[in-house]
Amino acid sequence: MRLPLILCGLFYCLQAAAGGLPAAGETRVLDYEQSILRYSAKDLDRSSGNKFLLFEIVKVINPRSIPLNFIVHYQKPGKEQLYLGSFALYPNNNPGRFIVATQRMIDGEGEVVLSLSPTEPEIQMESVRLLVGPVRLIDQLEPADSNHAQP
């Protein structure tokens, strides 16, 4: 089970040396054991706007090609989660950049919550590992910013 993480680490080192990935502290692992990532709204990069959240799935290890769904919520302190949208990898092992509309709800408080789930609940995801780059806010999608978009 450590081999996928070692491969992810090796991939990160090679890409970071080429300038292709964000700093180590910003790239996070999403997998079977850690299927939810939380991002503080106050720490999001807002330099490019606030209409959309831009997610980057940097590396995908999905040997069984399991269809994966990513669900995005926003939660203010003491409030219920607000569904913002979802996206999926296509093909199932293809990294990419994806946007989700913020509905202009994201301010300096709360958290953006990214959840990973298989499209069919009975699928076992023990072999799935993903590297997720930093999340940032943008106003418009540049051609190089996305492979797919589902606001």
C-alpha angles and dihedrals in degrees: 000000000000093000094079091051091047089050090049090051092049091048090050093051092049093047095043090053088054091048093246101123137052122254117294093253091059100049114083136187121240117190146130094297095039103037096152128062122190124202123193109237091219091058097052117114104251098173092109099044138270111260096098140025112228115209122188120201098199102181133012127199105184107142094173092048092234113186106246131199125199117204122197125204135170120215127188117202111281093005134103120262116271115217110232102173147282142246139190137208117251116222093025094245099041119113119216150138121277135184132212123188113247094207081222088278098122113098132154094292131070136020140285108225121204114192127189120210137160115247088239116046096217093060114110112228102186092122096050119105128166135182112217119199125214118301117232140177121242137176099209136018115245116209091249092048101076148029093188134008131198111169 
